Every structure is written in structure tokens, then in C-alpha cells.
Amino acid sequence: MISIASALDAALEFPIAPSFTALGIGARRRLFHWSELGSYSLAGRVVVVTGATSGIGLAAARQFVRCGATTVIVGRSTSKCATTVEELVAIGCGPVSSVVADMGDLDAVRSAALEIANRFEKVDVLVHNAGALTADRRVSPQGIEMTIASQVVGPFLMTSMLLDHLKVNSPGRVLTMSSGGMYSAPLSVSGLQMTEEAYNGTKQYALAKRAQVTLNEMWSERVVPSEVVFHAMHPGWADTPGVVESLPTFHKVVGPVLRSPADGADTLVWLAADDGEPLQSSGKFWLDRRQRAIHRIASTRKSDTPQRRTELWAVVAALAGDIPAS
């Protein structure tokens, strides 16, 4: 029997807009009597967070440190990493360090993964949060469209290289920050990297986020959940520097009801910290601490075929190249 809280949650989710705003998370926090993130202890756990120098990633890193985690931030700017580490150390709870790497540069990702593996005997949580929506097409040093390089191929490579470390204190957790924008995108392999002529930053971002969610499910099929669990989630509409820069009109219109970065990070931290529901499944997609469908329209569901999934894995693995032992 569906509870009143679940029925109200479904009513919020159906029209999208109320669900993704601050109104949605506020209502669900009260409906389901969420535990406070500060009640979790992550002492002794190693948490790696990419894209942790601003926005949702920084908000998540702050909470991980408050919970006592050994927090490793991965960012592409040496100066921003240093500033962020200084801020997080001042919180005064868990140890903090950084690794400098652009997740779109596969050589840098390999070096970062090896550095993390050499520093730590285990990784309890790997958070893939790095990524941005850009108006202009750029390519990585390896010639891959940068959105796909940084948000699909780079995370695939880092996960592959740290997989054994994630299994040390089983189950490890791999968490991917996706976006509700992926609901508009089909699963595409041949069109995954948009050409210069056809490039649209918003569409390219949505294609990358769709690929992330699909690969999250595929990882869960390849790794037993007693060793590593995989989850993806989206943060709703949060007020971050990335949104201000890439979607200024959207930010101006929706700004008053956007979530804070901390609210955007809430489910991510909960998936990393809670030893109940997040460990009872793998490969799921979440919003506001509840599992959600990965399709909302028929066209994207139709695109999601077993053959296309197999092709996606093969293409991304080929782009990632040889996986060095960590």
C-alpha cells in the first residue's frame, strides 16, 4: 500500500518543476523525516571527490570533512585546490588533501588515479562530480570532445583504475553526479560526440549525462554489489557558479526557487554515508534520497537498447585506452 508521503512525493515528481526546486527537497525532507547528514560518522573512510573546488562538489566535500572522512579533492587548478584544502582543513574534522588533474585529460586522470592508489591502501567512496556545460566545442589533449572526455571517459578510466582499492573494505561506493537534463537525451553512441557544425552545448551535456546513467547501470552488472555498489543521482536545480555562467537566463528566471549547493549535494552525501538503503541495491538513479526512473519520455526509452548499451561500453573503453594497474 502506497503511503501518503510516497503519494505526495509522486505528485511532486510528475510535473518536474516543483520536484527539482528548493520546494521539492524541502517537502521531502519533512515528509520522510530525513536523518541529518551531521549524524553520520565517516571517520576512517577515504572519500575521493572530483570537481570539489566549487558548487555542489565543494558543498559535498565540506560535509564529508564534517563527518570525519579522509577527504581527497580532485581539481584541475593547483591554486583552487590549495585554497579549497585550506578552507576544508579549517573545519577541523577529517584529514584533507588534493590531487591536481583535469578529468578531461586522460593522461592526467591516469596520473591522479595512480597517485591516489599510492597514497591510500583503500578508497571507500569515489565521487564523480567534475563537469561543466560549455557553449563552445572543445577537445581534450587526446582529441575527444571535452564534455564526453571529462564526464564520461575520464570517470570510466578512474573507476577502472581504482576498482581494486574500492573492493578492499567491501562494499566500496562509486557515485556519479548526473543531471535531470539527461531526461531529454536519447542514448547515443554514433552521435555521442557532437561535431563542430552541429554542436549545441546543452544537448552535448545531456548526451553525456545520459551516458553516465547508462554506464552506472552497466558497472553494477559487471561488479557484484558485495564488492562495490554504483549509484547515479541528480541534484535538482541548484544555484551554482556553473549554472550562473552556462545558463544565465534560466538562473535569472528560476533563481528565487533554486536549491542551495548544500541541498544539491544532500543525496550524494547520503548515498556515501548511509549504510542502509544505499547498500541494498546497485546501479540505481536517485533524487532526494529516493530511486527514480531513468526515462520519462518514450523516445529515450526506445533508444536504450541492449545493443546500443554494449556499443557504448565498447566505445568508452576504447577511448579510455589501456587501464594501468593501480
C-alpha positions in Angstrom: 0.0 0.0 0.0 1.4 3.4 -1.0 1.9 5.7 1.9 0.6 9.3 1.9 4.2 10.5 1.9 5.0 8.4 -1.2 1.9 9.6 -2.9 2.8 13.2 -2.3 6.3 12.6 -3.5 5.0 11.1 -6.7 2.7 14.2 -7.1 5.8 16.4 -6.8 7.8 14.4 -9.2 5.3 14.3 -12.0 5.4 17.9 -13.2 9.2 18.1 -12.9 9.5 21.8 -12.0 8.3 21.7 -8.3 10.3 18.5 -7.8 13.6 19.9 -8.9 13.4 23.2 -7.0 14.0 24.0 -3.3 10.3 23.4 -2.8 10.7 19.8 -3.7 13.6 18.9 -1.4 12.1 20.9 1.4 8.8 19.0 1.2 10.6 15.6 1.0 12.8 16.4 3.9 9.7 16.9 6.0 7.6 14.1 4.5 10.2 11.4 5.1 11.9 12.8 8.2 15.4 12.6 6.8 18.3 12.0 9.1 20.7 14.9 9.4 23.9 14.4 7.4 25.8 15.6 10.5 24.6 12.5 12.3 26.8 10.2 10.2 30.4 9.4 11.1 32.8 8.7 8.2 35.9 8.5 10.4 38.4 6.1 8.8 36.8 6.2 5.4 38.6 7.6 2.4 36.4 9.7 0.1 37.6 11.0 -3.3 35.6 13.8 -4.8 36.3 15.2 -8.3 35.2 18.8 -9.1 35.3 19.7 -5.5 36.6 23.3 -5.7 33.2 25.0 -6.2 29.4 24.4 -6.3 27.9 21.1 -5.3 31.3 19.3 -5.2 32.6 21.8 -2.7 29.4 21.6 -0.6 29.7 17.8 -0.6 33.4 18.0 0.4 32.6 20.3 3.3 30.0 17.8 4.6 32.4 14.8 4.2 35.0 16.6 6.2 32.4 17.5 8.9 31.6 13.8 9.1 35.2 13.0 9.7 36.1 11.4 6.3 39.6 11.4 5.0 38.7 13.6 2.0 40.7 13.8 -1.2 39.6 16.5 -3.6 40.5 16.3 -7.3 40.5 19.6 -9.3 42.2 21.0 -12.4 43.6 24.2 -10.8 46.5 24.0 -8.4 45.6 27.3 -6.8 41.9 26.4 -6.4 42.8 23.0 -4.9 45.2 24.7 -2.4 42.6 27.3 -1.4 39.9 24.6 -1.1 42.1 22.4 1.1 42.9 25.3 3.3 39.2 26.0 3.8 38.3 22.4 4.5 41.2 21.9 6.9 39.9 24.9 8.9 36.7 22.9 9.5 38.9 20.8 11.8 37.4 17.3 11.4 38.7 14.8 8.9 42.0 14.9 7.1 42.1 16.7 3.7 44.4 16.5 0.7 44.2 17.2 -3.0 45.3 15.8 -6.4 45.5 18.1 -9.3 44.0 16.7 -12.6 41.7 17.8 -15.3 39.2 14.9 -15.7 39.1 15.5 -19.4 42.9 14.9 -19.9 43.2 11.1 -19.7 47.0 11.2 -19.0 46.2 13.4 -16.0 43.5 11.1 -14.9 45.9 8.1 -15.1 48.5 10.0 -13.0 45.8 11.1 -10.5 44.5 7.6 -10.0 48.0 6.2 -9.5 48.8 8.9 -7.0 45.6 8.2 -5.0 46.3 4.4 -5.1 49.9 5.0 -3.9 48.8 7.3 -1.1 45.9 5.1 0.3 45.5 1.4 0.8 41.8 1.7 0.1 39.2 4.0 -1.3 35.8 3.8 0.3 33.9 6.2 -1.9 34.7 7.6 -5.3 32.5 10.6 -6.3 32.4 11.7 -10.0 31.2 15.2 -9.8 33.5 17.1 -12.2 32.0 18.6 -15.3 30.5 21.7 -16.9 28.2 22.8 -19.6 30.1 24.8 -22.2 28.7 26.8 -25.1 31.7 26.2 -27.4 33.1 22.9 -28.6 36.5 22.0 -27.1 38.5 18.8 -27.4 40.8 17.1 -24.9 44.5 16.6 -25.4 43.6 13.1 -26.7 41.2 14.6 -29.3 37.9 13.7 -27.5 35.1 16.2 -27.2 35.7 17.7 -23.8 32.3 17.2 -22.2 32.5 13.5 -23.1 36.1 13.3 -22.1 35.6 14.9 -18.6 32.2 13.4 -17.7 32.2 10.0 -19.4 35.6 8.7 -20.4 37.7 10.2 -17.6 35.4 8.9 -14.8 35.3 5.5 -16.6 39.1 5.4 -16.6 39.4 6.5 -12.9 36.8 3.9 -11.8 38.6 1.2 -13.6 42.0 2.1 -12.1 40.7 2.4 -8.6 38.3 -0.6 -8.6 40.6 -2.9 -6.6 41.1 -0.2 -4.0 37.3 0.2 -3.8 37.0 -3.5 -3.1 39.3 -3.5 -0.1 36.7 -2.6 2.5 33.8 -4.1 0.6 31.5 -2.7 -0.4 33.1 0.4 -1.8 30.9 3.0 -3.5 31.1 4.8 -6.8 28.7 7.8 -7.1 28.0 9.8 -10.2 26.5 13.3 -10.2 24.3 13.4 -13.3 21.6 15.9 -14.2 17.9 16.0 -14.8 18.8 17.3 -18.2 19.6 13.8 -19.3 15.8 13.1 -19.4 15.7 14.9 -22.7 18.5 12.9 -24.4 18.4 9.5 -26.1 21.2 7.0 -25.5 23.5 7.7 -28.4 26.8 6.1 -29.5 27.4 7.3 -33.0 26.3 10.8 -32.0 27.8 10.9 -28.6 30.5 13.4 -29.6 28.8 16.2 -31.5 30.6 17.7 -34.5 31.7 21.3 -34.7 28.9 22.1 -37.2 26.1 20.6 -35.2 27.4 21.4 -31.7 25.0 22.5 -29.0 26.4 22.7 -25.5 23.2 22.0 -23.8 22.5 18.9 -25.9 26.0 17.7 -25.6 25.8 17.9 -21.9 22.5 16.0 -21.8 24.0 13.2 -24.0 27.0 12.9 -21.6 24.6 12.7 -18.6 22.5 10.0 -20.3 25.7 8.0 -21.0 26.8 8.4 -17.3 23.5 7.0 -16.1 23.6 4.1 -18.5 27.2 3.2 -17.6 26.3 3.4 -13.9 23.8 0.6 -14.6 26.3 -1.4 -16.6 29.0 -1.1 -14.0 26.5 -2.6 -11.5 26.0 -5.6 -13.8 29.7 -6.2 -14.0 30.8 -5.8 -10.4 29.0 -7.7 -7.6 27.4 -5.3 -5.1 29.1 -7.1 -2.2 32.3 -5.6 -3.6 31.3 -2.2 -5.0 27.9 -0.5 -5.3 27.3 2.0 -8.1 24.7 4.8 -7.9 24.0 7.9 -10.0 21.8 10.8 -8.9 20.8 14.3 -10.0 20.8 17.3 -7.6 17.7 19.1 -8.9 18.1 22.7 -9.9 20.8 24.2 -7.7 22.3 27.7 -7.6 25.9 27.1 -8.5 28.6 29.1 -10.3 28.2 26.7 -13.2 24.5 27.5 -13.6 25.1 31.2 -13.4 27.8 31.0 -16.1 26.3 28.5 -18.5 22.5 29.1 -18.1 22.2 32.8 -17.2 18.6 33.2 -18.5 17.5 30.1 -16.6 19.2 31.3 -13.5 17.5 34.7 -13.7 14.1 33.2 -14.2 14.2 30.3 -11.7 16.8 31.8 -9.3 14.4 32.5 -6.4 13.5 28.8 -6.1 16.8 27.2 -6.9 18.3 24.9 -4.3 21.4 25.7 -2.4 24.6 23.8 -3.3 24.3 22.0 0.0 20.8 20.8 -0.9 22.1 19.8 -4.3 24.8 17.7 -2.5 22.4 16.1 0.1 21.6 12.9 -1.7 25.2 12.5 -2.8 26.5 12.6 0.8 23.7 10.4 2.0 24.5 7.8 -0.6 28.1 7.9 0.5 27.4 7.8 4.3 24.3 5.8 4.9 24.8 2.0 5.5 21.1 1.1 4.9 19.2 1.7 1.7 22.2 2.8 -0.5 23.8 -0.6 0.1 20.6 -2.6 -0.6 20.9 -2.1 -4.4 23.3 -1.0 -7.1 23.0 0.8 -10.4 20.1 3.0 -9.4 19.3 6.6 -10.1 18.3 8.9 -7.3 16.8 12.3 -6.5 16.2 13.4 -2.9 17.1 10.1 -1.3 14.6 8.1 -3.5 15.1 5.9 -6.5 13.8 7.4 -9.8 13.2 6.1 -13.3 15.9 6.9 -15.8 13.3 7.6 -18.6 10.4 10.0 -18.7 9.6 10.0 -22.4 9.1 7.2 -24.9 11.8 8.4 -27.4 14.6 8.0 -24.9 13.3 4.7 -23.6 13.2 3.4 -27.2 16.8 4.4 -27.8 18.0 2.4 -24.8 18.6 -1.0 -26.4 20.9 -3.8 -25.3 22.9 -3.5 -28.5 23.4 0.2 -28.0 24.5 -0.3 -24.4 27.1 -2.9 -25.5 28.3 -0.4 -28.1 28.5 2.4 -25.6 30.7 0.4 -23.2 33.0 -0.7 -26.0 33.4 2.8 -27.4 34.1 4.4 -24.0 36.5 1.6 -23.0 38.4 2.1 -26.3 38.6 5.8 -25.7 39.9 5.3 -22.2 42.6 3.1 -23.6 44.8 0.6 -21.6 43.9 0.5 -17.9 47.2 0.6 -15.9 47.3 -1.4 -12.7 46.9 0.9 -9.7 
